[in-house]
Structures are given as structure tokens and as C-alpha cells.
């Protein structure tokens, strides 16, 4: 099972802040994996591994910003670097060296986290438009395939009907 370690930043609001205001203060940014296999691996890992990641600012849910593999929204850069630093700082605080990581590879995750490249908002919008156009083309091709199959089926029915009339 190959795991993709791309992450996107996600804002969460504490319950106290959420009940008092919605002005953006009191939010926490966490890294969430794009690949459900990363979360599945961590859910099967030892509790100490999950606690290490959660304490460091890595969530155990899936979220995708729309950025392609190896890229992330430029506005997330500082938060990503802060999480990388917390992961390094917290490594000595948790006994994870002999723990079961459930197939999750910390070195590959850290590499993906720090080597990913930022993309500005215009690039993000272009990427999303490209993805939408590709999806539309795929849908159009499926519709053409169905229409062609229906046409061929109707043609076959017509040929059989003519043949039956000629025989009968």
C-alpha cells in the first residue's frame, strides 16, 4: 500500500471561541492528509504515535485543498513550517521509536511536508479550472459512449425488425 503524504492546512475553532464569536480569533491550524490511506495507517498505529502527531498539530482526518501532489496553497507556508518544527521538538517527548506506526513512514511524511512547493492563488484557481475541464471532458466522453451504444442498439433492433418482416 503506497501512501501519499501530502497535507493541507485546516482551521479549527475551539468550542469556547465558536460560542462567543466568529471573528477568526482563537483558531488553530492543523495539517490534514489528502490520502485516506495515511489516516488508515495512523488509525492502526499505536496510541503514542497518534498522540505524538496530534500534539504536533497533525490531524487524523482527510482534507484536500485542491492543490496537486507536492504543492500547497502559499498562504499555508508558515503554518506548515511550524508543524514541521513541532514534530521535531516533540519527537523526544514521546516514546515512538519502538512503536507500531501502522505502515506510516515518518521520514517520508517529513520529507513531503518540507519539500512541497507553494502555489499562489492564481495557480490554485488555474489548477482547479483545469481539473474541472478535465472532469467535464471525461463526462462528455461517457455521454458520447452511452449515446453511441444506444444508437448501435437501436440500429441493431431496426435491422432485426427488417429481417423479421422479410422472413415473415
C-alpha positions in Angstrom: 0.0 0.0 0.0 1.7 3.2 -1.2 0.8 6.2 1.0 0.9 9.7 -0.3 2.0 12.1 2.4 0.7 15.4 1.0 -1.1 17.5 3.6 -3.3 20.6 3.6 -3.8 23.1 6.4 -7.2 23.3 8.0 -8.5 25.8 10.6 -10.4 24.6 13.6 -12.2 26.9 16.1 -12.3 25.9 19.8 -15.8 25.4 21.2 -15.4 28.4 23.6 -14.4 30.7 20.8 -17.1 29.3 18.5 -19.9 30.0 21.0 -18.6 33.6 21.7 -17.6 34.9 18.3 -16.8 34.2 14.7 -14.1 36.8 14.2 -11.3 34.3 13.5 -9.5 34.7 16.8 -8.8 31.5 18.7 -8.5 29.4 15.6 -5.9 26.6 15.4 -4.4 25.4 12.1 -3.7 21.7 11.7 -2.3 19.6 8.9 -4.7 17.0 7.4 -3.7 14.3 5.0 -5.1 14.2 1.5 -4.7 10.4 1.2 -7.2 8.4 3.2 -4.5 5.6 3.4 -2.3 7.8 5.6 -5.1 8.2 8.1 -6.0 4.5 7.9 -2.3 3.6 8.7 -2.3 6.0 11.6 -5.6 4.7 13.0 -3.9 1.2 13.1 -0.7 2.7 14.7 0.0 2.7 18.4 -1.8 5.3 20.5 1.5 7.0 21.4 2.1 7.6 17.6 -1.3 9.2 17.2 -0.8 11.3 20.3 2.6 12.5 19.1 1.1 13.6 15.7 -2.0 15.2 17.2 0.1 17.1 19.8 2.4 18.3 17.0 -0.6 19.7 15.0 -1.4 16.8 12.6 -5.0 15.7 12.5 -6.3 12.2 11.7 -8.9 13.2 9.1 -8.8 13.7 5.3 -9.0 17.1 3.7 -8.0 18.3 0.2 -7.4 22.0 -0.7 -7.4 21.2 -4.4 -3.6 21.7 -4.8 -1.8 19.0 -6.8 0.6 16.5 -5.3 3.7 18.1 -4.0 2.2 21.6 -3.9 0.2 23.6 -1.3 -1.5 27.0 -1.1 1.2 29.6 -0.5 -0.7 31.1 2.5 -0.1 27.9 4.4 3.7 28.1 4.3 4.3 29.4 7.9 1.8 27.0 9.4 3.4 24.1 7.6 6.9 25.0 8.9 5.6 25.5 12.4 4.1 22.0 12.3 7.4 20.6 11.0 9.2 22.3 13.9 6.7 20.9 16.4 7.1 17.4 15.0 10.9 17.7 15.5 10.5 19.3 19.0 8.0 16.7 20.2 9.9 13.6 19.0 11.9 13.4 22.2 8.8 13.8 24.3 7.1 10.7 23.0 8.4 7.1 23.1 7.7 6.4 19.4 11.0 4.8 18.4 9.8 1.2 19.0 6.1 1.9 18.4 4.0 0.4 15.7 3.4 3.1 13.1 0.8 1.0 11.2 2.8 1.3 7.9 3.1 5.1 8.2 6.6 6.4 7.4 7.5 9.4 9.5 10.6 10.2 7.3 8.6 10.2 4.1 5.9 12.4 5.8 8.5 14.9 7.0 10.1 15.0 3.5 6.8 15.6 1.8 5.9 18.3 4.4 9.1 20.3 3.9 9.8 19.7 0.2 6.3 20.5 -1.1 6.2 23.8 -3.0 3.8 26.6 -2.5 1.4 27.8 -5.2 -0.2 31.2 -5.3 -4.0 31.8 -5.5 -3.9 32.3 -9.3 -2.1 29.0 -9.8 -4.7 27.3 -7.4 -7.6 28.7 -9.5 -5.9 27.7 -12.7 -5.4 24.1 -11.3 -9.0 23.9 -10.2 -10.3 25.1 -13.6 -8.1 22.6 -15.4 -9.4 19.8 -13.1 -13.0 20.9 -13.8 -12.4 21.0 -17.6 -10.8 17.5 -17.5 -13.8 16.2 -15.5 -16.2 17.8 -17.9 -14.4 16.2 -20.9 -14.5 12.8 -19.2 -18.2 13.2 -18.5 -18.8 14.3 -22.1 -16.9 11.2 -23.4 -19.0 9.0 -21.2 -22.2 10.5 -22.5 -21.0 10.1 -26.1 -20.1 6.5 -25.4 -23.6 5.8 -24.0 -25.2 7.7 -26.9 -23.2 5.6 -29.4 -24.1 2.4 -27.7 -27.8 3.4 -27.7 -27.6 4.3 -31.4 -25.9 1.0 -32.3 -28.5 -0.9 -30.2 -31.4 0.9 -32.0 -29.7 0.2 -35.3 -29.5 -3.5 -34.5 -33.2 -3.5 -33.5 -34.1 -1.9 -36.8 -32.0 -4.5 -38.8 -33.6 -7.3 -36.8 -37.1 -5.9 -37.4 -36.5 -5.6 -41.1 -35.1 -9.1 -41.2 -38.1 -10.5 -39.3 -40.5 -8.7 -41.7 -38.6 -10.0 -44.7 -38.7 -13.6 -43.3 -42.3 -13.4 -42.2 
